[in-house]
Each structure stands twice: as C-alpha cells, then as structure tokens.
Amino acid sequence: MSLNTEVAVVGGGIGGLTLGLKLARSKIDVMVIEKLEEPSSIYKGELLQPKSLQIFEKLDVLKDIQCNGFSFSRIAFEEGKNEFFMDYRILPGDYDYAVMIEHEKLKRILLSQALQYPNFQYLSGAFGKGYCDGRLIVERKNRKERLFVKADFYVGAEGRNSITRKEMNSKIKKIDYNHHFLTVTFPRPQSLDEGKIISKDERFLGLFPLPKAKVRSVYLIPKGSYKEFHAKGIDHFHQNYLELFPELKGYVTRLKDWSDIQLMIPTAFYADKYVNGRYAILGDAAHTVHPMAGEGMNMAIQDADILGELYESMYSTGRISPGRLKWYEKVRKPRAEKMISLSHLSALVYSYSNRFITGIRRKGLKQMERDKTLQFKQMLNVSGLGYWSESALDRFVQAGMLPARNRGLSSKAKRNYFYTEKDDYPWKS
Ligand SMILES: Cc1cc2nc3c(=O)[nH]c(=O)nc-3n(C[C@H](O)[C@H](O)[C@H](O)COP(=O)(O)OP(=O)(O)OC[C@H]3O[C@@H](n4cnc5c(N)ncnc54)[C@H](O)[C@@H]3O)c2cc1C
C-alpha cells in the first residue's frame, strides 16, 4: 500500500507532535508515524522553559498545559549551608515562569489538538524502517504489514536512534559522562512548590514539583554503580534522599520497591547536519543534551517551531524547495550547540567532588546571587527566549576575582538580548 502526504514525520514524541500540530494548523498535509501503540511508562523531559511556553501559546495549547501542569518561578540551589535562587521573574514579559507537566500528558494534549484538523494523520503502531527510492518504508501490525509513504519532505523526529539521520548520512559527535542518574516520581510535601537542587560534596538531588502533589526527582550516582545501589535495597534509596532533604520523610518512603525507579544515562551528542535534500531531523535525532539544565524536550519544541514556520512559508508562498531547508539548520544548529555547551558545563560542575571543585561551585553560586547581570544571563540562556554569552569579565566575577555588579538592567536593556522575529525566522525578511 502507498500513502501520500506533504510532510511525513517519523516519531510522535514531543518534537514530532509539536511539528505535526503546527503544520496541521497551517493547512499542510502532515502524517506522523509513531511506533508505539500505547503511552510509554519511561520517564522523559517534563520541564517546559519559557520559550516553549511562548511557542505553545501561539499553538493555542498553553491554557490546557497550565491546567494540567504545575507552574513555578524559582529553582533553589542548596549547597551546604548556602542557598541561591534562580528566579525566572528576572525575565521581562509574560513568560517569566516554568511549567512541569507529565510527559505523556503533554503528548496527549498536542495529539488531541492536532487530530481536530482533517489534514493531520497519525499512524500509531507504525515503525519507520528506512527509506527506499525516496519513499519511507513503514511496518505495522507487528511488522507483518508494510506500506510506503511518499512525501514532499521527510522529518526525522524519532529520537536518538534516528533512521532519517542515517539516511541523511549525518554523523554525530558524542560526549559520555562519569555519572548516571536514578529518576522517579513520588508524592511531595505541599511546601515543595518550587524547583530544588541540593548538592553536598559528591551528591546531587534534583526535585521538580508536578501537579497532583507529586514530585519528579533525579539522583546522581557514579557510572556503573547502579547494580550495587539496587542490591542495597529500597531503604538505602530512601536514606540517600532523606540525608539530603529530610522533609521527604513520609513521601519518598512511600516508594515500596524499585519497580518505578529508572536508570537514566546522560549523553550529549550533536549531528553534523540537520538537513540534506528533502530530509531534516529535529529534537533528539539531531542533538541530545545532558539533562542538568532541563533542555532536551525544549530544544525539540524549538526546532519544531522554526522548521514548522519554514514549511508554512514555503507552502503559503508556493516557493517549495528543499534548498530552503538550510534556513532551519542555520537558525537551530548554532543555538543547539550553545545549549549543549551550557548543559555540559553545568554537568561538569556537578561531576567532580573534590574540595577544589566544590569550593568553586559554592563561590560561583554566591557570586551569581549577588551579581544581577550574571543572574539575568543564566536565566535568559536557560529560558530559550534569547542568548547572551558569558564574557571573561563574567568569569572573573564568578570566581570572586572581581566584585559583583549589583545594579540591575532595565527591562528594555534585557529585551535587547531576546531573539526577535527576524532572528527566529530570518527567511521572512
Ligand atoms: C530516560 C530519559 C529521561 C529524560 N529525562 C529528561 C529530563 O528530565 N529533562 C529533559 O529536558 N529531558 C529529558 N530527557 C530528554 C527529553 O525527554 C528528550 O530530549 C525529548 O523527549 C526529545 O523529544 P523528541 O520528540 O525529539 O524525541 P523522543 O521523545 O525520543 O520521541 C521520539 C518518538 O519517536 C518514536 N520512534 C522512534 N523510532 C521510531 C521509528 N523508527 N518509527 C516510528 N517511531 C519511532 C518513539 O517511540 C518516540 O515516541 C530524557 C530522555 C530520556 C530517554
């Protein structure tokens, strides 16, 4: 059997569904091909940064996301006796907060919106096997049925093991880390209503509030120590959390066995090209980041926004040419690479436990608390709303070799570092 569409998207994760919804709204025929038939129970990204919220507002799904998510404005960093806050409210404008939402819930919101458009097709239980003669081969019904999809454009949104990236002959550069994470969601105390990162010597616990009084946690363990950790039993797991945050007594202890606790292996990689002819890749297919800065899913959403807007321009103007896809790579690749570096640096800061590194980390956090420029830069870069590179001067301030600049910037000055419409969609001008 052969099916036709204008844009075929392999993978119905957050990236593929955001693109699918965007194209459906632009009256472009789009088909999303997803191998899973049921929602997945694997934990994935749940933190939506400000830029993603802005994108979702344009797609008319932000209200639904807010209703089903948990909004918060601050992340507290606890390092020994010191506490420092990263506050989203330092960002001018409407998107001065983040939202935590269960990954599968967000997928359901995007999918149900997209299904309202007759030009949106969703094939679940459909495995994208590869490409042959410019067509996508899809296997269904436990791989017993084979069909071919013919499209003007193919987008690989199928995550780390992308078949489209392979077809494009795009190579990846990979970084591995000396640590892994345990991750699990469990009930939380009501008072835990903002993000919290607790670090003590070599230990690290991240806590992010979800709706329905739950919290998603990540706990750092040395690479290769999972089996040993698991063998010590669930009480040992509780103990580790309680030593860092005693307020979790009566909450984390409700986890009775290991069945919900998942091992998360951080890696970072980026592909050397995001487009080739009629093929493009987005999200984890094009880049993965260390989860420390909570950016993976947000980068997929931002890719989908730029690529979707580009297709929209092509189809609405009739200038439908694979050559124009270069614009997508031009905008997104440098931004993704900056984000990989930012997440990598944050990861390094928590990867080593000697007194020297702990001292630097403590000093850095203290200086960040005092220095309004550093605070704004950090928050802006994480938000995705813009980018302002750190300078040598910032590094000296961070190291305590120069005094903190406690004079804040005006909203107007801050907005100068936001991406403009022209930065996001340069082909329009
Ligand atoms: C275990 C884990 C935990 C994570 N935790 C965090 C976190 O805490 N914070 C954060 O920001 N990020 C986290 N991430 C990363 C984040 O979830 C991803 O960056 C984000 O989901 C990327 O979205 P995506 O749509 O590009 O890819 P994915 O979410 O991987 O979606 C790809 C989709 O394609 C489907 N698929 C794959 N191959 C095929 C095929 N051949 N044919 C058809 N369908 C296919 C898959 O079933 C999946 O639905 C985590 C990732 C993992 C794996």
The ligand as an SDF file (V2000), in Angstrom:
LIG
                    3D

 53 58  0  0  0  0  0  0  0  0999 V2000
   15.0350    8.2010   30.0610 C   0  0  0  0  0  0  0  0  0  0  0  0
   15.0490    9.6570   29.6410 C   0  0  0  0  0  0  0  0  0  0  0  0
   14.8580   10.6600   30.6000 C   0  0  0  0  0  0  0  0  0  0  0  0
   14.8760   12.0170   30.2240 C   0  0  0  0  0  0  0  0  0  0  0  0
   14.7130   12.9910   31.1670 N   0  0  0  0  0  0  0  0  0  0  0  0
   14.7420   14.2940   30.7890 C   0  0  0  0  0  0  0  0  0  0  0  0
   14.5490   15.3530   31.7120 C   0  0  0  0  0  0  0  0  0  0  0  0
   14.3860   15.1230   32.9020 O   0  0  0  0  0  0  0  0  0  0  0  0
   14.5520   16.6450   31.2400 N   0  0  0  0  0  0  0  0  0  0  0  0
   14.7030   16.9440   29.8950 C   0  0  0  0  0  0  0  0  0  0  0  0
   14.6530   18.1310   29.4730 O   0  0  0  0  0  0  0  0  0  0  0  0
   14.9160   15.9670   29.0180 N   0  0  0  0  0  0  0  0  0  0  0  0
   14.9360   14.6670   29.4390 C   0  0  0  0  0  0  0  0  0  0  0  0
   15.0880   13.7150   28.5310 N   0  0  0  0  0  0  0  0  0  0  0  0
   15.2480   14.1220   27.1830 C   0  0  0  0  0  0  0  0  0  0  0  0
   13.9140   14.5190   26.5810 C   0  0  0  0  0  0  0  0  0  0  0  0
   12.8920   13.6820   27.0290 O   0  0  0  0  0  0  0  0  0  0  0  0
   14.0940   14.4720   25.1070 C   0  0  0  0  0  0  0  0  0  0  0  0
   15.0600   15.4400   24.7460 O   0  0  0  0  0  0  0  0  0  0  0  0
   12.8100   14.7500   24.3610 C   0  0  0  0  0  0  0  0  0  0  0  0
   11.8360   13.7990   24.6880 O   0  0  0  0  0  0  0  0  0  0  0  0
   13.1180   14.7480   22.8730 C   0  0  0  0  0  0  0  0  0  0  0  0
   11.9290   14.7190   22.1570 O   0  0  0  0  0  0  0  0  0  0  0  0
   11.8970   14.0970   20.7140 P   0  0  0  0  0  0  0  0  0  0  0  0
   10.4890   14.2620   20.2730 O   0  0  0  0  0  0  0  0  0  0  0  0
   12.9940   14.6580   19.8990 O   0  0  0  0  0  0  0  0  0  0  0  0
   12.2740   12.5500   20.8900 O   0  0  0  0  0  0  0  0  0  0  0  0
   11.6040   11.3930   21.7240 P   0  0  0  0  0  0  0  0  0  0  0  0
   10.9330   11.8940   22.9450 O   0  0  0  0  0  0  0  0  0  0  0  0
   12.6420   10.3510   21.8830 O   0  0  0  0  0  0  0  0  0  0  0  0
   10.4570   10.8530   20.7670 O   0  0  0  0  0  0  0  0  0  0  0  0
   10.7520   10.0380   19.6570 C   0  0  0  0  0  0  0  0  0  0  0  0
    9.4960    9.2490   19.2850 C   0  0  0  0  0  0  0  0  0  0  0  0
    9.7530    8.5330   18.1000 O   0  0  0  0  0  0  0  0  0  0  0  0
    9.3030    7.1950   18.2300 C   0  0  0  0  0  0  0  0  0  0  0  0
   10.1600    6.3830   17.3360 N   0  0  0  0  0  0  0  0  0  0  0  0
   11.4610    6.0690   17.4780 C   0  0  0  0  0  0  0  0  0  0  0  0
   11.9210    5.3880   16.4070 N   0  0  0  0  0  0  0  0  0  0  0  0
   10.8770    5.2700   15.5710 C   0  0  0  0  0  0  0  0  0  0  0  0
   10.7240    4.6820   14.2960 C   0  0  0  0  0  0  0  0  0  0  0  0
   11.7390    4.0840   13.6560 N   0  0  0  0  0  0  0  0  0  0  0  0
    9.4970    4.7290   13.7110 N   0  0  0  0  0  0  0  0  0  0  0  0
    8.4490    5.3420   14.3230 C   0  0  0  0  0  0  0  0  0  0  0  0
    8.5500    5.9160   15.5300 N   0  0  0  0  0  0  0  0  0  0  0  0
    9.7500    5.8940   16.1320 C   0  0  0  0  0  0  0  0  0  0  0  0
    9.4670    6.8870   19.7080 C   0  0  0  0  0  0  0  0  0  0  0  0
    8.5960    5.8490   20.1090 O   0  0  0  0  0  0  0  0  0  0  0  0
    9.1150    8.2350   20.3340 C   0  0  0  0  0  0  0  0  0  0  0  0
    7.7320    8.3420   20.6050 O   0  0  0  0  0  0  0  0  0  0  0  0
   15.0870   12.3570   28.8700 C   0  0  0  0  0  0  0  0  0  0  0  0
   15.2490   11.3540   27.9150 C   0  0  0  0  0  0  0  0  0  0  0  0
   15.2270   10.0160   28.2800 C   0  0  0  0  0  0  0  0  0  0  0  0
   15.3970    8.9610   27.2000 C   0  0  0  0  0  0  0  0  0  0  0  0
  1  2  1  0
  2  3  1  0
  2 52  2  0
  3  4  2  0
  4  5  1  0
  4 50  1  0
  5  6  2  0
  6  7  1  0
  6 13  1  0
  7  8  2  0
  7  9  1  0
  9 10  1  0
 10 11  2  0
 10 12  1  0
 12 13  2  0
 13 14  1  0
 14 15  1  0
 14 50  1  0
 15 16  1  0
 16 17  1  0
 16 18  1  0
 18 19  1  0
 18 20  1  0
 20 21  1  0
 20 22  1  0
 22 23  1  0
 23 24  1  0
 24 25  2  0
 24 26  1  0
 24 27  1  0
 27 28  1  0
 28 29  2  0
 28 30  1  0
 28 31  1  0
 31 32  1  0
 32 33  1  0
 33 34  1  0
 33 48  1  0
 34 35  1  0
 35 36  1  0
 35 46  1  0
 36 37  1  0
 36 45  1  0
 37 38  2  0
 38 39  1  0
 39 40  1  0
 39 45  2  0
 40 41  1  0
 40 42  2  0
 42 43  1  0
 43 44  2  0
 44 45  1  0
 46 47  1  0
 46 48  1  0
 48 49  1  0
 50 51  2  0
 51 52  1  0
 52 53  1  0
M  END
$$$$
